[in-house]
């Protein structure tokens, strides 16, 4: 079983995740073998000082794309991301002041 800090790799910073953050949904890159229960426990443990409660967790896999440089062909890495919805009007200040 993954520990709280092993399940969450990093927050995802993009235009879409910023818009979702305003609605109480936060996007994280997570470990490839993490499940919804582990991700929920990890978010509640990492942000325990904010006393957040997770309402739902949606998981999706982002497949790697084929990239070429000259004759050499390769792939970008595949990864797993989770969209975490918080209960009520709770907020995380991940990127405040950036």
N, C-alpha and C positions, 0 to 999 in steps of 0.2 A: 504494500500500500504506500502511496506517495504521501510525503509530509506536506504541510500547508504551503511551504515555500518552494516545494518541488513541482507542484501541480501547475502553478501560474508561472509562466516564463517571463512575460512582459506585457504591458498594455499596448494595444494597437492604436497608433496615432494616424488618423486619416480624416478626410473631409466627412465621410459618412459616419465614422465613429464619433466625431465631434457633435454632429447633429443628433445622433442617438443619445449621447451623454446628456444633452439638454432635456431629454425625455426620461431620464432615469435608467437608461440602458448603457452598459459599459462593455467594451470589447477587449478581450485579452487573448494573447497567444498562450496556449496551454500545452502541457506535455502530451505526446502522441498517445500514451497509454492511460491518460486520465479520463475518468467518467464523470457524469453530471453530479453525482453525490460527492465525489472528491473535490470537484471544482467549487461546489456550493460551500463545503466545509472550509476550503482554503480561503475563499473570499471573506467569509465571516470571521476567520481567524486572523487573517492579515490586517483587516480593517476593524479589528475588535475595539479599538479606541473610539471609533465613530459609532459603534453599536449598530452596524448595518444588518439588515435581514434580507436574505435573497428570496425573491418570489419565484423566479424560474431561471433555468439555464438552458440555452439552445446551443448545440454544438454543430460545427460543420468542418469538413476537411477541405483545405485549399490545395489543389493539385499543382504540381510543378509544371512550368511551361518550358517548351523546347526553345533554346536560345542558340544562336550560331555566332561564331566569330571566325570569319573566313571559311575555311573548309571544316573547321572543327565544330562539331555539334555537341551540345550538352543540355542539361536540364537544371532549372532552378529547383530548390528543395521544396518538397511538399510539407505542409504544416497543418496544425489543427487550431481552430479558434473557437472561442466561446463568447456568446452574447449573454451577459448576466443582467437580469432585470431585478431592481430593488423594490421592496414593498413600500407603498405609500409615496410620500414625496421626499424620500431619503436621497441624499446626493453624496458623491465622492469628489473631493477637490484634487483630482489627479493632475490637472493641467491648469489650475488657477494661476493667473499672473504670468502665463507663458506668452 
